């Protein structure tokens, strides 16, 4: 399978659709990025909702990753890691396709982020509250580039260990950044997180239009 283009653009930048053969217009594509720390659940998040078999670039973790990739408290259950990106697609009514691009969690792959986020309308930053510091780079990245994002606390084993206000305070994110609970294994929870991203992006767009 060929890699999907990571530089697909949001509808506002895509221009009018050109009818294909048979009079059917090509789909309008919207792109959302799923980011976060190492082993936070990005691959699972995308896989739980994608309508197609997700494209994953996971590789087995070996002894060569020791001292390079910090598996920390998840080392006993983390046997593979994303080395490029994850990709999934959701087909929505109105001939709309939602593309999901998952970033690699390791710091050494940060150079890829600029390509992965190009054209994205917003992002989900997945958070493991046991390793909160690992999501700081993602939060800083989207804030510095003015990309709308949502902080989604991944409730492992269905348990919320910290209040959302405490997470917001620890991350020092402003009030206009939604902080929500999610479960990367649940299609319903993942869907709600993506809806929140779209709503956040629309509010940002409206504020920029009227401001």
Buried (B, 14 or more C-beta within 10 A) or exposed (E): EEEBBBEBBBEEEBEEEEEEEEEEEEBBBBBBBBBBBBBBBBBBBBBBBBEEEBBBBBEEBEEEBEEEBBBBEBEEEBEEBBBBBBBBBBEEEEEEBBBBBBBBBBBEBEEBBEEBBBBBBBBBBBBBBEBBEBBBBBBEBBBEEEBBBBBBBBBBEEEBEEEBEEBBEBBEBEEEBBBBBBBBBBEEBBBBBBEBBBBBBEEBBEEEEEE
